Amino acid sequence: MASASEERVGRILTKQSLLANLLVFAAYYVAATFGMKFVSIPPGNLTLIWLPSGLAMACLILGGRHLLPAIFLASYASNTPH
């Protein structure tokens, strides 16, 4: 019989979970890039509506905590200067 922690690790490392994380990463990154390029108020990256925050909240409510790494990495990638 597997312990609870082994079952949780097995659930996190499934192909479905990996695909969900990749989709959330891509959606957050695209929404953040769109927000910074087209909705921001010059001369900085101030936006009145930040769509990725709503997307992240919806993903966490519907998908669960295992999507947090994708949201964190997408936020980091979209906010680092290129």
ZAMARGU-4260 file (C-alpha; in steps of 0.2 Angstrom, whole numbers, plus 5000, padded with zeros to 4 digits):
<rodrens>
0) 5000/5000/5000 | 5007/5017/4995 | 5008/5031/5007 | 4999/5047/5005 | 5015/5057/5000
5) 5019/5044/4987 | 5002/5045/4979 | 5003/5064/4979 | 5020/5064/4970 | 5013/5051/4958
10) 4998/5062/4954 | 5009/5078/4952 | 5021/5069/4939 | 5008/5063/4927 | 5007/5068/4909
15) 4990/5076/4911 | 4998/5087/4925 | 5013/5092/4915 | 5002/5096/4900 | 4990/5107/4911
20) 5006/5116/4918 | 5012/5119/4900 | 4995/5126/4895 | 4994/5137/4910 | 5012/5143/4907
25) 5008/5148/4889 | 4991/5156/4893 | 4998/5166/4907 | 5014/5172/4897 | 5004/5177/4882
30) 4991/5186/4892 | 5005/5195/4902 | 5014/5200/4886 | 4998/5206/4878 | 4994/5216/4893
35) 5012/5224/4894 | 5012/5228/4875 | 4994/5234/4872 | 4986/5238/4888 | 5000/5247/4898
40) 5001/5265/4901 | 5017/5273/4895 | 5031/5276/4901 | 5031/5260/4911 | 5021/5244/4913
45) 5007/5250/4923 | 4990/5242/4917 | 4973/5246/4923 | 4967/5228/4919 | 4979/5214/4923
50) 4971/5199/4914 | 4984/5186/4920 | 4979/5188/4938 | 4961/5183/4934 | 4968/5168/4923
55) 4979/5162/4937 | 4965/5163/4950 | 4953/5153/4938 | 4967/5140/4935 | 4970/5138/4954
60) 4952/5137/4958 | 4948/5124/4944 | 4965/5115/4943 | 4972/5115/4960 | 4988/5119/4968
65) 4999/5109/4957 | 4997/5123/4944 | 5007/5135/4955 | 5024/5131/4947 | 5018/5136/4930
70) 5010/5152/4936 | 5026/5157/4946 | 5037/5153/4931 | 5026/5162/4918 | 5025/5177/4930
75) 5044/5177/4932 | 5047/5175/4913 | 5035/5189/4908 | 5042/5201/4921 | 5060/5199/4918
80) 5068/5212/4906 | 5073/5205/4889
</rodrens>
